[in-house]
Amino acid sequence: MSLLVIGTVAFDAIETPFGKTDKIVGGAATYASLAASYFYDQVKIVAVVGDDFPASEIKDFNNHHISTEGLQVKQGEKSFFWSGKYHNDMNSRDTLITELNVLADFDPIIPESYQDCEYLMLGNLTPQIQQTVINRLNKRPKLIVMDTMNFWMDIAMDDLLKTISMVDVLTINDAEARQLSGEYSLVKAAQKILAMGPEYLIIKKGEHGALLFHKDLIFSAPALPLAEVFDPTGAGDTFAGGFIGYMAKAGEVNFHNMKNAIIYGSALASFCVEKFGTERLKGLTADDVKARIQQFVSLASFIIE
C-alpha cells in the first residue's frame, strides 16, 4: 500500500539574513515526499515540471525510494518558480517573483500503479486540483491529509470549504486558522474548523510548536530551539510529509499515533531549516533522526513528585 504526495516540484530563489541562493529545487511535494521517505518506503509523487528540471534531482527522488512515474515533464516549458526574501524575524517574508509556468494548467494524472494509495498527502495547491486527485482515486484512502494557505481563503473559499469537508486531517498555521474560522482563540477556531468536516486539525505555530485537535482532545507539541535557522522555506511541507510518513508506518489512524507523528514531523522540519532548500533533508541517517526525536522527548519530559 502506498503513500501518495500531490504538490509542487519547483525552483526557488531565497534570501534570508544568513545568505541567498540562486535557483534551487523546492516545492511542497519535494519537501513532503523526502520527509515521508524516512519512515515509509512506498512514497509516490504526482507533480509537474518543465524540461529545465535536472534529471539528477529526479534521480535523488528515486534514491529515496520515491516513485516519479506520476511526475509529468513538459517538454519546451519551464518549471514553477518562486523567489522570496525573509525578514530578520524569519517568520515573515516578501514574495519577489512568482512564475506559474507549467503549474498554470496542471492536470494531476494518477498512474494506475498509484491506485493502491492508502495515505494521501494533498500539498498546497488549488482546492480544485486537490478535489480532482481525491475523485480520481478508485478507492478512498485510509487517511487524507490536506495542507492549504490563506491565499485560497482569499480567492477560492467555496472550493476550499468543499475540499476541507473531504479530508481527515487539515494542517494550517495559526494565522490561517484564525482567518478560516473568524476566531482569535485557537481553541474556538479549532472547534469551528473541525465542524467543517475534518476529524483532526493541526495548527502550526512555527517556532512555538504545533497543536493537534480531535473532538475534545488537544495535544501541544514543542518546537526545538535552534541556534540558527538558515531557511524556513519548506519547513511546513517537511512537517506534513514527516507526519503522514510516520502515520503510514504506524498503520493505524488514532490520536495516539498522531501525537507521535507530530513529533516526527517536527523533527524532520527542524533538520530542514538548518540549510538552504532540501540540502539538509538529503542523506539523513536513521541515527540522525532517532537522536533528534530524543531531543524533542527531552524537551517536554518531566516527572511531578
N, C-alpha and C positions, 0 to 999 in steps of 0.2 A: 504494500500500500504506500502511496507516495504523498509527498508534501509539495503542493503547487504554489509557486510565488508569481504573482502578477504585478507588474510595475514598470518603472523606467530603468533602462540601462543607457547611460548618458555620459556626457562630458561636463565637467565643472571647472571653473577657474575661481580660485578662492584667495581672499586676502584677510588675514587676521593680524592682531598685534604681534604675532610670532613670525610672520613672514607671508609670502604669497606664492602661488603656483601658476604655471601656465595651464593648458588643458590637461586635466587628469580624469581618470574614469570614476564615475559616480552613478547616482540614480538609486531610487528606492529599492528596486528589485536586486540590484547589485549588492547593496549592503545587507538586505534581509536574507538573501539566499546564502551568502558567505557565512553569516552568523548561524543560520539554521544548520548548515552543513557540519558544524562542530558537534551536533547532537544527533543528527539523523542522516542516513546515507542514501535516501531516496528523494532528494530535492530536485524539482523540475521547474524550469523558468519559462514564462511567457512574456515576451517584450519585443521591441523593435529597435533596430539600429540602422544607420546608413553604412555604405561601403567604406566609410572612413574609420570605422571601428576596428581596432587592431585584432588580428587573428590570435595574437599572443594572449590577449585578455580573455578571449573565448576559451583558449586552452587552459587558462587559470581556473575558469569555472569548472571545466572537466576534471582538472586535477583535484578539485574539492568535491568530486563525485556529484556535480550539478549537471543535470541533463540540459542541453541547449537546443534540443530538437524544436522547441517552441520559440526560439529566438529568431525572429524574422530579420534578414539582412536585405535592405532595399538598395539595389544597385543604382548608382548615379544620384543618390540622395545622401543628405547629411544627418548625423545623429543629433538628438536633442542636446541643447547646450544651455547651461545656466552659469552666470557669473555673479558673485556676491562679495560684499565686504562687511566683516563683522566689526562691531564697536568694541570698545575696551572691556565692557562687561561680558562679552562673548555670548550674551543671551539675545541681543538684538542685532539686526543686520540690515543692510540695504541691498536690494537686488539691482545689479548694474545692467545685466543683459539676460534676456530670455529669448531663445530661438527654438521654436517648437520643431521645425524641420519634419522628420518622419513621424513625429508624435501627432502632428496635426490631423492626420486621417488614419490613425492606428485602429486596426480591426483585430482584436485578440483571437487568433486561431488556436483552438485546443487540439493538439495531435491526439490521435486515437490512443497512443501509448500513455497518454496522461489521464485517461478516463478512470484509472484506478485511484484517483485523488481522494484521500480521506481527510486531509488537512489542507485548507486553502487560506493563503495569506494575500489579502487584497491590499496591495500597496497604494500609496496616494496617487490616484488618477481620477478622471471624471467619474462621478457616481454612475453615469450611464454605462461606461465601459465596465465598471465593477459589476453592475447588474448583468451585463451581457455574459461575462465569464461564468457567473453562477448559473445562468439559464442554459449555457452551452454544455454544462456537465450533465452526463446521463443520470447520475445519482448524486443527491445532496451529500456533501462531505460530512464527516462526523463533527468537524469543528471549522467554522469560518471566522477568521479574524480580519477586521477591517481597520485601516488607517485612513484618516482624511485630514482636512485642514480648513481654516477659516475662509479661504478663497471660494470654496464650493458653497459655504454657508451664505456668502455674499451674492453669488450669481446663479446657484442651482439648488436652492433649498428644497424644493419639492422632490426632485430626483434624489437628493441626499437623504431625505427622510424615508423615502421608499427603500433605498438601499440599506439604511440602518435597520429597518424592520426585518430584513432578510438574513442578518448575520447573528452570530453568537456572542462575539466579543468586539467592542468598539474601543479603539485606543486613540486618544486625543490629548492635547496639553491643557493646562488649567485655563488659559485664556479662551481656548476654543470651547471648553466645557461651559464656561460662563456665557459665551456668545450663543451657543446652541440652546441652552436652557433658559437664558434670561435671568439666571440666579447667580448672586455673587458667592454665597456659601457653596462650597464644593459638595457638601453632603446633600443639600437641597438640589443642587444641579444634577448630581448623580441619580437621585430619585426620579427626576423628570426625564432624564435621558434613558434610564432603564425602562421607563414606561413606554418609550418609543419602540421597544422590541428586543434589544439585545439582552441576553441573560447576564452578561458580565460587562463591566466598564472599567477601563484602565485610564486614569488621569495622570499624565506625565507632568512632573514639576521640575524638570531639569536638574540643577544642582541640589534640589531639595528632595529628590527621590520620586516615588510614584505611589499612587493609591489604587487599590483594587476593590471594586464594589460588586456585590452579588446579593440580591434581596436585602436582608437586614445585616449582612456581614460586611465588614471593612477590614482590609489589610493595608498597613503602611510599610512600604519598603524604603530603606535608606539609599542615599546616593553615596558613592565612595569619594571622599575628599581627595582631590588630586592636586599636586603642587603646580602642575602646568597642564593647561588644556590648549592643544595646538589648533584643533579644528573640530567644532561640534557638528559640522555637516554630516548627515547620515547617522548620527547617534540614535535618533528616534527609530529609524528604519532598522538599524542593527539591533536595537532593543526588541522590536517587534519580531524580527527573524529569530533571535535567540529564544524569545518567549514561545513561539509556535514550534520551533525546533525541539525544545525541551518537552512540550506537550505531546508531540508526535512520538518522542522517545518513551515518555511515560505511558502513553497508550490509553489512558482513561481521563475523561473530562470531569474534573471536580474542583472544588475551591482549594483543597489542599495542594493539588498538583499545580494549580495556577499560582499559588503563593510562591512555590519553588521556582516556577517558570519565570516569574517577575525578577527573582534574584539572578537567575541565569541570564536573562535578557539584559539586566542591568550590568552584570559582569562583562558581557561582550561589548556593551556600549562604552564601558569605561576603558576598554582597550582601544576602541575606535577613535576616541578623541585625542589619543596620545600622539598621533601622527596625522599628516595630511591625507585625505582621501581614504583609500582602502589599504594603505600600506601596512598598518598595524594588524589588520584583520587577516592578512595572508601569512600563513606559516606559524600560527599559534600551535603549541603542543597541548596535549591533554593535561600535562602537569601545570602549564601556564594557567589554564582555565581553572583547574582544581584549586590552585593557590589563590587565585583572585576570588573565587567563590568563598573560600575560607576567610578572606578579609571582610567580605560582606557579613558573614556569620558573626565574626568577632565584633563588628560594629554594633550589632543590636542584641548581643547575647549578654544576659545578666541574671543573677540569682538574688531573689529577695529573701532575706533570712526571717 
